[in-house]
Amino acid sequence: MIERSPSPRILVVDDDQELRTTLCELLADQGFGVSQASAGRQALEEFAKLGCDAVLLDLQLPDADGVTVLADMVRSRPDVPVLIITGHGSVAHAVEAIKAGAHDFMEKPLDTERLLITVRNALASRTLRLERDGLLEHLREEYGMTGSSAALERIRAAIDRVAPSGATVLITGETGVGKELVSRAIYAHSARASKPFVSVNCAAIPEELIESELFGHVKGAFTGAAVTKKGKFHRAHGGTIFLDEVADMSPRAQAKVLRAIETGEVEMVGATQPEVVDVRILAATNRDLAEAVASGVFRKDLYYRLNAVRIDIPPLRDRGEDIVSLAAHFMQQFSGDHNIRQKALDPSAKNALLAHSWPGNVRELRNLAERLTLMVDHQLLDASDIAAALAATGVKPVEEPRTPEFWEAVRGFERELLARTLVSHDWKVTEAADALGLTPANLYKKLSFHGISRP
């Protein structure tokens, strides 16, 4: 692992010893760590072993073209800003370096004040990029979703396909299945992940206010509109807006959302001219939109716009393989949040979780995991702990649990289905996986789990 200086370290590369020494002394006086090199090969060696935070690079080196050295640095450490030092009359060469990935360039003779400002700006820019990249990576991990069911694999595959596209997506499923989680996963894996994500629960906003909330209003547009206010679409500019329970929007709001999808324009309440916004729209509902269209409460044209790309999330009761792993994931999460030693589930606890019907879906399971983490003193949880935690919510455990024998029958059916599908596709795993709605990687995992191999 690279040892990092407590202060930013600058690598100075120049074959002019006097200038190099002057620059190193100047930077050291400002509290920077410094190292130096007089040639291209030495510069690349220092760059590789020191873990510097920025580079001052002269383009005229005795043993290498500066642009080539720059390209090697950018390729190996794209996060480190390289500032080009160029002699008078070599600006064209410096512009070439900018195109190759240099952060900025300065002409000799160097202005001390400008040099320090440029170095500090480059370091600040690098810090912001690293923080952003770290946040994005955390975001992608957080919304990676836990579980191994075939249904979840199909959802992950759909997210991977649709996230980079920028398409409008409709996410359907019962309350509590994780529709917003899927929307955030699409956002986290899209090119808009560093831009705003704005979530709107359309069912929670009174009908007379939803247009104002979504699109904003101008001063005096209605009683109480004392000032001009931007809407959620304005806040999401450049990013993504998630319209949860989209079926609860008023007809006027539906018309304006349709316009936003088709033209990229929104109109504030009381305004006379539309405004252009760059927003990706994700929508979700727990209702049957086709039925809502048939009954005349939802626009047919908006339905077709939203339904072009659709992700259906099955209820948790139909994803038995995910229940135990989700419970363990949530308990680990809450243990970290509350600095409590993580609980474990014994076989009877796992069976009790599998036996429950989960009317509240993933949301209910998450709440149960938090209650178990905080309220149970012992580490190994059994069926009585699950029953007590469910009873505390007023939810009665099922009278006739789905027994281990039930799940063994389910696994037997899955094993037979996998084997039969593989035989029908001549053991071509990719084709069989496609027929089963799985990824090849997930199919291989299931084959290993069931001990299935080609005869």
Residue pairs with C-beta under 8 A, 6 or more apart in sequence:
2 49
2 50
2 51
3 51
4 51
5 33
7 31
7 32
7 33
8 32
8 33
8 53
8 54
8 123
9 32
9 33
9 34
9 35
9 50
9 51
9 52
9 53
10 27
10 32
10 33
10 34
10 35
10 52
10 53
10 54
10 55
10 56
10 119
11 34
11 35
11 36
11 37
11 43
11 46
11 47
11 50
11 52
11 54
11 55
11 56
12 20
12 23
12 24
12 27
12 34
12 35
12 36
12 37
12 55
12 56
13 36
13 37
13 38
13 40
13 43
13 55
13 56
13 57
13 58
13 61
13 69
14 20
14 23
14 36
14 38
14 56
14 58
14 85
15 38
15 39
15 58
15 60
15 61
15 62
16 58
17 38
19 108
19 110
20 36
20 38
21 36
23 56
23 110
23 115
24 34
24 36
26 112
26 115
26 116
27 34
27 119
28 34
30 116
32 119
35 46
35 50
35 52
36 46
37 43
37 45
37 46
38 62
39 61
39 62
39 63
39 64
40 61
40 62
40 63
40 64
40 65
40 66
40 68
40 69
41 63
41 64
43 55
43 57
43 61
43 69
44 69
44 72
44 73
46 52
47 55
47 73
47 76
47 77
47 80
48 76
52 80
53 80
53 123
53 126
54 80
54 81
54 82
54 83
54 103
54 119
54 122
54 123
54 126
55 73
55 80
55 81
55 82
55 83
56 83
56 85
56 119
57 66
57 69
57 70
57 73
57 82
57 83
57 84
57 85
57 102
58 66
58 84
58 85
58 86
59 65
59 66
59 67
59 84
59 85
59 86
59 90
59 93
59 94
59 97
60 66
60 87
60 90
61 69
66 84
66 93
66 97
67 93
67 96
67 97
67 100
70 82
70 84
70 97
70 100
70 101
70 102
71 100
71 101
73 80
73 82
74 82
74 100
74 101
74 102
78 101
79 126
79 129
79 130
79 133
80 126
81 103
81 104
81 122
81 123
81 125
81 126
82 101
82 102
82 103
83 102
83 103
83 104
83 105
83 106
83 118
83 119
83 122
84 94
84 97
84 98
84 102
84 104
84 105
84 106
85 105
85 106
85 108
85 110
86 93
86 94
86 97
86 105
86 106
86 107
86 108
87 107
87 108
88 107
88 108
91 105
91 107
94 102
94 105
94 107
95 105
97 105
98 104
98 105
103 122
103 125
104 118
104 122
106 114
106 115
106 118
132 194
136 188
136 193
136 194
139 184
139 188
139 193
140 188
140 189
140 193
142 188
143 181
143 184
143 185
143 187
143 188
144 185
145 152
145 155
145 156
145 178
145 181
145 182
145 185
146 322
146 325
146 326
146 329
147 319
147 321
147 322
147 325
147 326
148 321
148 322
148 325
148 442
148 445
149 319
149 320
149 321
149 322
150 436
150 437
150 438
150 442
151 313
151 314
151 318
151 319
152 319
152 322
153 437
153 438
153 439
153 442
154 437
154 438
155 182
155 311
155 313
156 439
157 439
158 311
159 182
159 185
159 186
159 189
159 311
160 189
162 169
162 186
162 309
162 311
163 185
163 186
163 187
163 188
163 189
163 190
164 189
164 190
164 191
165 309
166 190
166 191
166 192
166 280
167 308
167 309
168 261
168 280
168 281
168 282
168 283
168 305
168 306
168 308
168 309
169 183
169 186
169 282
169 283
169 309
169 310
169 311
170 246
170 283
170 284
170 285
170 289
170 306
170 307
170 308
170 309
170 310
170 311
171 179
171 182
171 183
171 282
171 283
171 284
171 285
171 310
171 311
171 313
172 179
172 284
172 285
172 286
172 289
172 310
172 311
172 312
172 313
173 179
173 284
173 286
173 312
173 313
173 314
173 315
174 286
174 315
174 361
175 286
175 360
175 361
175 363
176 316
176 360
176 361
176 362
176 363
176 364
177 313
177 314
177 315
177 316
177 361
177 362
178 313
178 361
178 362
178 363
179 244
179 284
179 286
179 313
180 199
180 242
180 244
180 284
181 362
182 311
182 313
183 199
183 240
183 242
183 282
183 284
184 197
184 242
186 240
186 282
187 193
187 197
187 239
187 240
187 242
187 282
190 240
190 280
192 238
192 239
192 240
192 280
195 238
195 239
195 240
196 235
196 236
196 237
196 238
196 239
196 240
197 236
197 239
197 240
197 242
198 232
198 235
198 236
198 239
198 240
198 241
198 242
199 241
199 242
199 244
200 213
200 214
200 232
200 241
200 242
200 243
200 244
201 244
201 245
202 210
202 243
202 244
202 245
202 246
202 247
202 248
202 249
202 253
203 244
203 245
203 248
204 245
205 213
207 250
210 249
210 250
210 253
211 217
211 250
211 252
211 253
211 256
211 269
212 221
212 222
212 225
212 229
212 231
212 269
213 231
213 232
214 231
214 232
214 233
214 253
214 256
214 257
214 266
215 231
215 232
215 233
215 256
215 266
215 267
215 268
215 269
216 228
216 229
216 230
216 231
216 233
216 234
216 266
216 268
216 269
217 225
217 228
217 229
217 231
217 268
217 269
217 270
217 271
218 225
218 228
218 268
218 269
218 270
218 271
219 225
219 226
219 227
219 228
219 270
220 270
221 268
221 269
221 270
221 271
222 269
222 270
225 269
225 270
228 268
230 268
231 266
231 268
232 241
233 241
233 260
233 266
233 277
233 279
234 266
234 275
234 277
236 277
236 279
237 277
237 278
237 279
238 278
238 279
239 279
239 280
240 279
240 280
240 281
240 282
241 279
241 280
241 281
241 282
242 282
242 283
242 284
243 249
243 257
243 281
243 282
243 283
243 284
244 283
244 284
245 284
245 285
245 286
245 287
246 257
246 283
246 284
246 285
246 289
246 306
247 285
247 287
247 289
247 292
247 297
247 298
249 257
251 299
254 298
254 299
254 302
255 299
255 302
256 266
256 267
257 281
257 302
258 299
258 301
258 302
258 305
259 265
259 266
259 267
259 274
260 266
260 277
260 279
260 281
261 281
261 302
261 305
261 306
262 305
263 274
264 276
264 277
264 278
264 279
265 274
265 275
265 276
265 277
266 274
266 275
266 277
267 273
267 274
267 275
268 275
281 306
283 306
289 298
289 303
289 306
289 307
290 303
292 298
292 303
293 299
293 300
293 303
315 358
315 361
316 322
316 323
316 326
316 358
316 361
316 362
316 364
316 365
317 357
317 358
320 354
320 402
320 407
320 410
323 353
323 354
323 358
323 365
324 345
324 350
324 353
324 354
326 362
326 365
326 366
327 345
327 353
327 365
327 368
327 369
328 345
330 365
330 366
330 369
330 370
331 342
331 343
331 369
331 372
331 373
332 342
333 369
334 340
334 369
334 370
334 373
334 374
335 341
335 342
335 343
335 373
338 373
338 374
340 373
340 374
341 379
342 373
343 372
343 373
343 376
343 379
343 380
343 381
344 379
344 380
344 381
345 353
345 380
345 381
346 380
346 381
346 382
348 382
348 383
349 381
349 382
349 383
349 385
349 386
351 383
351 401
351 403
351 404
352 383
352 386
352 387
352 397
352 401
353 365
353 386
354 401
354 402
354 407
355 397
355 398
355 401
355 402
355 403
356 386
356 390
356 397
356 398
356 401
357 398
358 364
358 365
359 395
360 367
360 395
364 393
364 395
367 393
368 386
368 389
368 390
368 393
371 389
371 392
371 393
372 381
372 385
372 386
372 389
375 389
375 392
376 385
376 389
386 397
387 397
390 396
390 397
391 397
411 450
414 446
414 450
415 450
415 452
417 436
418 432
418 436
418 443
418 446
418 447
418 450
418 452
419 452
421 432
421 435
421 436
422 429
422 432
422 452
422 454
424 432
424 435
425 431
425 432
425 435
427 454
429 440
429 443
429 444
430 440
432 443
433 439
433 440
433 442
433 443
436 443
438 446
446 452
447 453
